[in-house]
Each structure stands twice: as C-alpha cells, then as structure tokens.
C-alpha cells in the first residue's frame, strides 16, 4: 500500500468529519436561536 495514499485518505476522512461536525453545530445553533 502506498503510504502517501493512506495519508491523503486520512486527511480527506478528517476533513469530512470536520465538515459534518460543523454542520451539526450550525444546525444546533439555528435551532437554539
């Protein structure tokens, strides 16, 4: 397995998780307001 490919997949996964987390946080903020 290409180590660089593993790193890029990990970065994409973390970016995706961050996007989902911020989306959830924004949704919660909208509900509170």
Buried (B, 14 or more C-beta within 10 A) or exposed (E): EEEEEEEEEEEEEEEEEEEEEEEEEEEEEEEEE
